[in-house]
Each structure stands twice: as structure tokens, then as C-alpha cells.
Amino acid sequence: MTTKPSARGAALASGTHKSLANAIRALAMDAVEAASSGHPGMPMGMADAAVVLFAEQLRFDPRRPDWPDRDRFVLSAGHGSMLLYALLHLTGYPGMTIDELKRFRQIGSKTAGHPEYGAAPGIETTTGPLGQGFGNGVGMAIAERHLNARFGDDLVNHRTWVIAGDGCLMEGISHEAASLAGHLGLGRLNVLWDDNRISIDGPTDLTLSDDVPARFVSYDWHVVSADGHDPQSISAALAEAAADPRPSLIACRTTIGFGAPTKGGTAGSHGAPLGAAEIAATREAIGWPHAPFEIPSDVQAAGLALGDRGGVENDEWQGRLEAADPAVRAEFERVMAGELPAAFSDAVHSLKATLASDPPKLASRVASQRAIEAIAPTLPELLGGSADLSGSNNTKVKSQAIMTRDNASGSYLHYGVREHAMAAAMNGMALHGGVIPYGGTFLVFTDYCRPSIRLAALMGIRVVYVMTHDSIGLGEDGPTHQPVEHLAALRCIPNLHVHRPADAVETAECWQVALERVDGPSVLTLTRQGLPPVRTTHSGENRVQRGGYVLIEADGARQVTLIATGSEVDIARKARDLLAADGIGAAVVSMPCKELFAVQDTAYRDQVLGNRTVRVAVEAGVRMPWEADIGPDGGFVGMSDFGASGPYEELYKHFGITPEAVADEARRRLAARKT
């Protein structure tokens, strides 16, 4: 049996609505004034719409804020963070006390300038970079529909509500994400547009002539308009949106800084405190005589009552979960907890054994596909995709059906040429829970994904980026597509693991490490060109877990340590042989993940890198990330300029990334050390 969600709340009495909306306005003014920093205008303008949303449509339970079937609420216009913090305080979310509101934008508070995921219950995602929250919302709606197809209405049947501003809808990422949402028919996605027509520089007509509603209609969205300060108009628009099978844009015509006598409706209320005189005048204008941060008991009680309403729905859902088939319940609870099944590690172990018994020469992108083929049947929560490069990224396997508007159970998404939206949506999926997203494009296009990758690292969420064509080794497409600085740029992002495997076995191990990681994202950088096997003896140990390891020790005393990643590991192996012919003992270190290696203990790092040896790093990228590993007298063989168009074998010779060049660099460094 399936059920529909319980009826939402009833409309508030006029006086109650007004009091709650004005409480939000006052808290926003007061917090920004106390911090001498912030954005009061958006919370003041959207207070009416937000109160109607929380009172009538949003399904939430502050007492159990991680309830899996809650509606997701995303404040894409994250600069208006006091709107969210005020709502969380008024409805009784734990930890969002009045003292936290008083500490707005202060070090260590739960009330950062922009909402930060994990800082407090009820903050579903980190927002601030405009449009990112919109993209997250699309990903949350994708995850909801996918899990609904797996587990049914009884367990998964909720909505995603987003508040977005003019800036969010200007940013290109929202165009991509909205187009994708319309194509997929994500009817449980509803976006409230704060149509106040003001940006930091002034009226939006300085820069904007778009017909936004018509644009969304063209995306196959339902569009409805509302007077953003009329509760009845808002209520009717939200109900219409919730009833429509398409994603909905609710255009709320509002006045930024509503209630402020001289700054309301102007850019002056957007991103700066209103000032004591304007706040006093606003209090008088909206009929709020209370002192700063003072919430009357009847207003607080009305807010808490909104939070209490969700407890009934949560109890009903919990009853359905308890009545579910035990196997279904166990699987649902497993995927929502983000736990991997035992069969996963067994699949990786079996794959590694097969690869070692018959070592193949494979491009690491093809090796990645073989890894997905092995693990996907054990991980039904794995939800893959590519930005129109499935055949090049090798991200799809035969066992994966395509997710469409008519088949939400599919575990593979065609994102189209929408790298920005793909990366932001994957963040939303990971935040929603129940799925593990991965998505592919070319490594050079991480430039398009970078804002979302950075936010995934900031939030500490499990997302896997499959980035192929990782160097000049992609060949003829030339320097526009050959990533030179991208490994360095990605390695600069804190809490991001960048993997560059050397062969099929390392690729399988990188996948295992990335999927077992629950506190941050991982990038798998993979080759277009074939790679010879470097690991031909099977071991149950995952050597990638330590980031770097000695692949081949020196014959005799080690004088040189050659450190390489990916396709250059084989070059280092050949350079080692050239040095051995001269009686120079050289070890080869494979370092597929510098971030993991950096956190190993000093003794292990010293053992791998070799104390008092000459160190030479070789990688078809820029030198920047290698200084700490090679030391002041270390050598580097790689790129110092953009690439070129031509067969990859010739490109490596042209740019001097060869065994001979590596051996010569080691000899020069040894000679310099002796002088």
C-alpha cells in the first residue's frame, strides 16, 4: 500500500502571521546591526513568504531534524542567512538560541554570514555563491525521486523547497540546473523566487531585460506569481505549485527591506546594516515595539507550534517504516546512513585478483569502467552520470539503466553539456542522503565544476568526480583540452582528495578509497591513453590508502627516489632502469594521492621518500604541488607551459617528459650535491 503525505498545516490567523513575519524582520535587523555586517533586506522582504511556507507546506520536525522523509529547505540566496536562522529559532530547532542570533557572523557561532552545513540542525547545505543552492535543490529532488522509485511512497515522498533571489537566477549555473530539472520532470521541486528587482549595484534593470517567467516556462516548469506580502496570495500560489506535476517557480513580488521607511525597496537595505535611526523607524512602521532580540512569548509559542505540527507526520512515517518488510527497512536504513555493504569490498578484492592474474594494458578511464562494472551491482545507491561524455569518460556500465522522467529508478544520468549543474546537483544528492553520486567530464573542465567541488570539500560530503583525459596524453585535441595546471589547482583545495592511478589495480583501489571516504569528496583523474600494468602481484592490502608507496626499491643502496603519478609511473620505472645501468640505485614511488600521503606519520613518509636521497618528481603537469616532497635540491620533470596538438607519444618527447630526461635530471642533481 502507498500513502500520500499527510495534509499540510492550515493558514495562520492574520495577526499570528504578521507577528511571526515581523519577528523575522526584527531579528534580521537586530543581528545585522549587532554584527555591523550582513544583509537585512532579503529576510525582511521574504519574511511573509517564508512564514506561509513553514506554516502551510513545509514538512519538518525540529525535534528530529534528520527525519529522512522531511522536506528539504534550501536558502539559495544565502546572503539572507538571517531569514533561515530566525526561522530555525522561532520553530524550535535545537541549538539555534537567541544567544546564537546575537552572535551573528562571529567566530565560532552557528550563525555564520552564510549558512554552513553542519553548523546547526536545519541547515541543509552551505550556500552563498549564488545559484549553487538552486543546483543543490535540483540534486536533492533527483535523489528524492530516485529513492521514491526504489522504496515507494510510504518511505520517500517529500518535496524540496528553495528560496532563490534575482542573483541566483542570473548566475549561469541556475539556467543549466533549471533546464535539467524541467527535462527530468522534477515535480517535487518548488522554487520561491524573491522577485525584488534589486541587486547590490541597484535596480536589476541596470543589467537585466530577461522575461524570467517565460524562460522557466520554456524549461517546462510550472510558473505562478504571488504578491509576496499578501499571505493569501502566497498560500494560493504555493498550493498551486505543490499540485502541479512539473517543477514550479513561484514568483514572489516583494519589496527588499520591507518596512524600512527610507531604505526599503532600495539597494541600501541589501548588504549593510540599516542603522539605528532606520531600525527605530522600521519598528514603528511595522508595529514592533519590542527591544532588540526580544520575542514576545505568544509569538514564540506560535513559532513552536509550527514545529510541533511536523511531529505528527514524523510519527506517521515512523510507523510506516516499522511496518515495512524487514529487508526493505534494513536496506533503507543502510543507504540513508551511508554505510557500504560487505559485498562492496569483496568485489574490489576479486577485481584486483583478476587484474593481477592477467595484467591488462588499459587506459585508466577504461580501468575505472571495469571497477564500476564490478562494484555497481553491490552498491544500488551508486548514482552515476556524465556531462555528455559517457563514452569518453567510461562512466556508464551495462548494469545501469538510464534515469529519466519516466524511469526514476535508473542509476545513470545523462546531464548534457552542463558541468556546472552536474557538480552542484551531485552535492545536493550527497546532502540528501541515500545515494552516492559520481559524475564525469574531462579534467580540464573541472574549471567549470570547481565552485561546487570546493563547496563539497567545505561541507565534507561524499562525492566522486571522474575526470578523464588527464594530461597532454589526450593528444590531438590540443592545449584547450590538455590540463596542465589542473592537478595543482585541485590539490590546493583543502579536504579534497585527488587520485591519479598508475594502472588498473591502482584505479580499483582509488575507487575503493573514494567510496569508503565519508568526510569529503574525491577526484579520480584518469588517462585517455593505455597504461602498462605496474602492479602484477595480488595483495589484499589497498596501497592507495596511504597515498604513496615504494613500488620498486633500488638495487643496492638507494641514491635516488623517483616519484610519479598516473601515466608517468611507467616513465619513472624506465628511468630507474637507465640509472641502474650506470650503477645508480633508484627507487620508484607511486603517489596516486598526495593528500593521503601528507597525513601519514613522519617515519612512513621518510621511509617512502628516502632520507638523504636525491628526489625527482615526474608528472605531466606543473611543478607547484611537488616542492614539499622533492625538497630544495630536488628535481622535476613535467610541464611549464600549455600543451600542443599532436599524437601523445610525440607530445611527451616534445615536452621532454621521457625516461631519458628523468634519468638525466637525477644525474644532474646527484652531481650538484657532490660539488
N, C-alpha and C positions, 0 to 999 in steps of 0.2 A: 504494500500500500504506500502511496505517496501522499504527502500533505503540502498544502500551501503555507507560506509563512503566516503567523498569527496577524490579526489586524493591527495596524499601527495605532499610535495614540490619537486622541481626539484633539481638536483645535483648543487652544488655550483661551480663557476669557480675555477680553481686550486689555483689562488692567494688568493681568498677570503677564501677558505677552510684553506689554510696554515696559513693565518693571524689569523683566529679565533682559530685554534688549538694551535698556538704559544702563543696567548694571554692567553689561559688557562694554558699553561706550565709556562709562566712568572708569572702569578698571583699566581699559586701554589708555585713556588719557593720563591717568594717575601713574601707571607703571612707566610709560614713556617719559613723563615729566621727571619721575624719580631717578630714572637712569640717565636723563639728559640725552637720550638717544632712542631712536625707534621710529615706528610707522603707525601713528594713531588713526590715520584716515580710513584705511581699508576696514579695520574692525568696526569702526563707528558706522561706516556705510553698509556693511553686510550683517550687522547685528540682527536686524529683523529677519532676514532670510535664514540665518543660522538658527535662530530660536525656533522658527517654524519647522525647519529640517529636523532638529533634535526632538521636537515635541511630537511631530506627526509622522515622520517617515523613517528616521534612522533607528536601526535596531542595535542596541548596545546595552551592556551591563557593566557599570563601573566596578561592581563588587567582584566580577570575574572578567576582567578586561581582555583576557586572551581567549575567550569563548570562540571556538573555531568557526561557528556559523554567524558571528556578528557581521553587521555591515561594516565595510571599511570606509573610513572618512579621511580624505587626503586634502590638506590645505596646500594646493599647488602654489598659491600666492603666499609663499612662506614668510615674506617680509611682514605680513599682517599676523604674525605669530600670536599676538595678544588675543586675537579672536579665539584661537584654539585653547590657549591657556585659561582664558576666562571661562570658556565652556566646560573645560575639564574640572575647573574648580567648582563651578556652580552646580554641576551634576554629580559631584562627589567622587571623582577619581582619586584613588589613594595617592598621597604624596603631593598633590597639587594644592598646597595650602595657601592661605593668604600671604604668609611669610615668603613663600616662593615667588608669588607675584610681586611682592615688594623688592625682591632680589632680581628682577628682570634684567637680563643682559649682564649679570655679574658672574665672576669666575666661580665655578662650582655649583651654580644654581641649575635647577631643572628647566629654567625658563630662558634658554639661550635666545639670542637675537633672531635666529631662525630655528624652527622646530628640528630637534635632533632625535632620531630613532634610538630608543633605549634609554633616553634620559628620564622618561616617565611613562607609565601606562597611558594608553590612549593616543600616543604619538606614533602613528603607523609607519612613517617614513621621514627621512631627512629631506626637507625642501628648502628652497631659497633660490638656487639657479632656476630662473623662470622657465616653465614648460616641463621641467623634469617630473614634477609631481603629476602633471597630466599624463605623461608617459607611464609613470608608475601605476596610475589608476587603470590604464588600459591593460597593463600586465596583471594586475590584481583581478580584473574582470575576466581575462583569459584563464587564469588559474581557477577561478570560481566555476566557470562553465566546464572546464576540463574535469575538475573533480566532481561536479554535479553529474557528468556523464558516467563517471566511474562508480559513484556511491549513491546517486539518486537524490531526490528532493528531500527525503527525510533527514539527511545528514548535511547536505550542502545546497543551500538555497537562499543566498543573500545578495545584497547589492553593494556596489562601490559608488560612493558619492564624492565628488571632487568640487572644491571651490577654486576657480581659476580667475585670474584678472586679465585685463587688456594685454599686459606684458606677456603672460603665458601664451595667449593666442597669437601674439606677434611672432614669438620665437618659432623658428622652423621646425623644431622637434615636435611641437603640438600639431602642426599640419600633417607630418608623417604619421604620428600616433592616431590622430583622428581619422585619417584615411584608412588605416589598418583596422581600427575599431568598427568603422562602418562596413568594411568589406567582410569582416567576421560576424557581423550582426550581433554585437555585444549588447544586447538589450537590457542587461542589468547594470549598465554603466550610465551614470547620470552626472552631468557636469553643470554646476551653477556658475554662470559667467557674471562676475561683478562688472557690469557694464556701466562704469562711472565716467568713462571717456577722459580720464586724467592719467598722465604719466609724470615722471619726475620733471621733465622739461616743460610740461604744461599740457594743454589740451591735446588729445590724441590726433586731432585733425591737423596738427603740425606735420604728421608723418603718415597718417593712415586714411585711406579712402575705401578700404575694403567694405563689402557687404558681408559681414561675418555670418549672419543667419543663412544667407544664400550659399555661402561657402560650405557650411555644415550640411545643408540640405543636399548639396552635390556629393557629399561624402556618404550619403544615405543615412543621415541622422534625422531623428525627430527634433524639431525646434519649437519651443514655446516661449513666449515673452511674459514678463510679470513686472508689476510695479514693485520694486524691491523694498518699499517701505509700507506696503499695504499687506498685512498678514493674510487676508482673504485671497488676494490676487496670487500671492506666493503659494498658498496652500493649494489652490486650484491648479497652478502650473506644476507643482511637484507631483500631485496626484495624477495628472495627465501624463507626465513623463514616466512615472512608475508603471502606468498601464500600457504604455506603448512597447511593442516588441523590438524596437530599434534603440540604439544608444541615443540619449537625449541631451540636448543643450538647453538649459533654462536660462534665458537672457534676463537677468535681474537688473532693471534700470535703477541705479542708485545714485546717491549723492555722496561723494567721498567726504569724510569728516562730517557726516550728517549731524546737525545740531549746533555746530560751531558757527557763531553769527557772522564772522568775517572771513574765516579760513575754510569753512565748509564749501565744497564744490570747486576748490582750487588746489593747485599743486602745493600750496603752503601747508596743507594738512597731510601730505603724502609721507614725507620721510623725515620729519623733525617734530620735536615737542611743540605743543600748541602755545605754551607759555601760561603763566599763572593767570593773567588777566583774561585770556581767551577761555581758559578752562572754567574760571568762575562764571563767565557769561554763558558758557555752554551749559553748565549745571542749572543755571536759572532758566535757560531756554527749553531744556528738556524736562524740567521739573524734578531734578535730582538734588535735594538739599543736603545730602549726606557728606560726611567728611571723606577725605581720600582713603580708599581701600575699605571703606565701611559698607557692608552689605546688610541691610535690614533682615531680621530673622524670617519674616514672611517671604521675602524674595529668595533667600537661601533655601527655605523649605520648598518653594515652588520648583527650584532647580533640582533639588534632591529627589523630588517626586518624579521628575523626568527620568532620572537614573534608575529609580526603583521599578519603573514600568518594564524595563528590559529584563529584570529578574524572572518575571513570569514566563517570558518567551524562552529564556535560557533554560528554565526548569523543564518546559515542554520539550525542548530539543534534547536535553539530557535524558529524558525518559525515552525518546526515540532511539538514542544511541544505546541505551541499556537493553532495549528490546530488539536490537539488530542481531542478525546472525553473528555468533561469536567470532568466526573467522573474518567476517567483514569488519566488525568492530575493531579487532586486533590490527588489521591492515590499515584501517583509517587512522587509528591512534599512532601507529608506527610512522606513517608518512607525515602526519601533522607534527610529530615530534622530531622529524628529520633524521631518524635512525635508519642506517643501512642494514639490509638483511644479511645473514651469514652467507647466503649463496653468492653475494657480490664478490667477496674476497676469494672464494673458491673459483669463481670464473676467471678472475685475474691470474690466479696461480696456474690454472690449467692453460690459459693462453700463453703465459710465459714459458711453460714447459714445452708447449708445441713449437713456439718460436725458437727455442734453444735447440730442439731436436732437429729442426730443419731450417737453419737460419736463412731468412729471405733478404734480398736486397729490395728495399721498399722506400719510397718517399715517406717521410714521417706523417704526411697527411693521409696516405693510404694505410699506414700502420695505425693511425688514430681511428680510421673507419673500422679496421679489424677489431680494435679494442671496443668500440661502441657495439659492434656486432656481438661480441662476447658478453658484454655486461648489460646491454639493454633488456634482454629477457629476464634478468634478475632484478631490474630496477624499473618497475612500471611507472614510477614517479618521474623518471627522466623525460624531460620535455625539450626536444632539440629544435634546431632551425638554422636558417642561413639567410643572409641578405642577398638573395638572388644568385647565390654562388654554390648551391648544393653540390653540383657535380665537380666543382673545383675545390671546395673545402672538404669534400668527402664526409659530410656531416650526417647524411641520411643512410640508413641501412634497411634491408628488406623487411625486417620485422616491424618497421614503423609505418603506421597509416598516417595520412595527412589530416591535420586538424583543420576543419572548415566550419562554416556557419551551420552546416547540416550534419557534421560529424565532429562534435566537440571531444569525442573520446580519442581522436588521433593524437599521436605523441610526437608529431613533427609539424613545424610551422614554416610555411613559405612567407617570409617577411617582406619580400620585394626589396627594391633598392631603397631601403630605409634603415641604414645603420644606426642613426640616432635613436629612432623609435624602438628598434630591436633591443638595444642595450638598456634603455630606460624601462621597457616592458619586462625584460628579464629581471631587473631589480624588483619590479612590482610583484612578479611571480614568486621570487625568493622570499620577499617580505610577507606575502600572503600565506606561504607555507603549503605543504602537501605536494609540491613539485620541486624538482631540481632542474633549473633551466641551463641550457648551453646553447650558444649561437655562434655562427661563423661568418667571417668575411676575410679579406686579405689583411695582413698585418699592417700594411701602410694605411689602411682605413681605420685603424684604432684612433687616428686623429679625430674621426667623426664620432667614435664611441667614447672618447676619453672622459668627457664630463660625467657620464654615467658610470664608467669604470671607477673613477675617483670617488664618486658617492658610494658605490658598493664597498670600496675599501674603507671609507669613513664609517659606514654603518656596520661593517664586519659581517656581511652576508655571503652565503654560498652561491656564487655564480661562476660559470665556467665559460670562458671566451676561447673559441677555437680559431686561431689566426694563422692562416696558411700563407704560402709564398713569402717566406720569412727573410729573404735576403736577395742579393744580386743573383743568387742561384735560380730565381724565377726566369731569368734570361731575357728573351726578346722584347717583352713589354716595356723595358727600359726604365729610366730613373724615376718617372712619375709613379711607378708601381713598385719600385725596389726600396724597401725600408732600410734606411741607413742609421738614422738616429732613433728609431722607434723602440728598440730594446732598451736603450739608455733612458728614454723618456718614460717608459713604463716602469722601469726599475726605480725611478725617482719617487713613485707614488708609495707612501707608507702603507703597510699592511696588504700589499698586492704581491702575490707570488707569480713570478714569470718563469715558465718552464720552456726549455729548449732541448728536447731529447735528441740523442745521437743516433738511435736506431729503433727498431720495432719494440724491443724489450723495454728500453727506457720510456718509450711512448706509453706502453701499457702501465708502467709504474707511475708516470706522471698523471695519467688519468685516475689511477687509484688514489694518489695523494690529493689531487684536486677534489675528488668526490668525498673523500673522508674528512676533508677540512670543513669545519662548520663556522669558523670565525673570520672568514674573509674570502675574497674572490681569487680566482686563478686564471692566468692566461697561458694557453698552450700555443707556442709558436712553432710552426711546422713547415717542412720543406715541400717544394714542388718536385725537386729532383730526387732521384733514387739515392738511398744511403746504404752502404755495405753494413752488415752486422758487426757490432763491436762487442756484444755480449753473447757468447755462444755456449756458455756453461750455465745450466739452470741453477737458480738459487731461490729458495723461498723468501729470502730477505729482499725487501724493497730498498734498493740502494739510493733511489732518488730521495727518500725520506730525509736523508742527511744533507741534501743539496749538492754535494760534491764528494767525489771519492777517487781513490787511485785505481784507475782502470788497468794500467800496465806499469809495474815497478821497473826501475832501472836495472840493467845488468851490472852488478857490482855496485860500487858507491855512487849514490845519486849526486850529480853535479848540477843538473838542470831539471826544472819542473815545467812541463808544457801543459798549460791549462786551456781547455777548449770547450765549446758547447756545440750542440747540433751537428751540422754538416762538417764543421771544422775539426771535429774529433778525429775523423779519419785522416785529415791532413796532419794533425799532430802525431798520429801513430806513424805515418810515413816519415815525418821529420825525425822522430825518435830513432828510426832505423838508420837514417843518414848519419845522425850523431854517433850512434853505436859503431858505425863503420870507421869512425875517427877515434874510437876509444873513449867517447864521452858518454857517461851514464846519464840517461834522461828517463824520467817517469812521465807518464801521460795521466793527467787528471781530467776526468769528465765532470763538468759542473752544470748539470741541467737546471739547477735553481739556486741562484746566488743568494736569494733571501733566506732560504732554509739553511744554506751553508753558514751564513753570517751569524746565526743564533746557536751554532754548535759550540761546544766548550773549546777553550783555547788549545788544549792538548790535542784534540782531534784535528782542529784546523792546522796546527803546526805540523802534525804528522802527515796530513794530506799534501800541504803546500811545500813541505820540506824546508826546515830551518837551514839557513846559510846556503841555500841553492839559488842559482840564477833562475828567475821565473819569467816565462814568456807566455803571454796570453794570445790566443788566436781566435778571432771571431769576425764574421763578415758584417761588422757594424763599427760604430765609432769607439774610440778608446775610453771615453769618460768613465764608464762603470768599473773599470779594471784597476784603477790606481791603488785601491786599498789592498788588492790581492797580490799584485806584482811588486809593490814596493818602489822606492825611489830609483833603484837601479835595474828595475825590471824592463822587459821589452814587450812590445805589442805589434802584432801583425793583423791588420784589418783595413777599415775604410777611413778616409779622411775627407772624402768628398762624395758627391752624388754618384750614382751608378751610370750605366750606359746600356744601350740596346745591343744585344748580340747573344749568341749561344753561351750558356752558362759556363761551360768548360773554358771558353776563351776569355770570359769576363774574369774568372779567378786568376788566370795568367796575367791579364791586362792590369789588374789592380794589385798584383804581387801577393796574392794570398795562396801560396803554394808550399809544399813541404820544403823545397829548397830555401825559400825566403824565411821560413820559420827556423830552419837549422842555421842559416846564416845569422839571423838575429841572435840566436843563442850563443853562437861562437863569438860574435862581437861583444856581447855582454860579459861573457867569460873573460875575454881578452882585456876588456876595460877594467874588470875587477882586479886583474893581476897587475895592472900598471899603477 
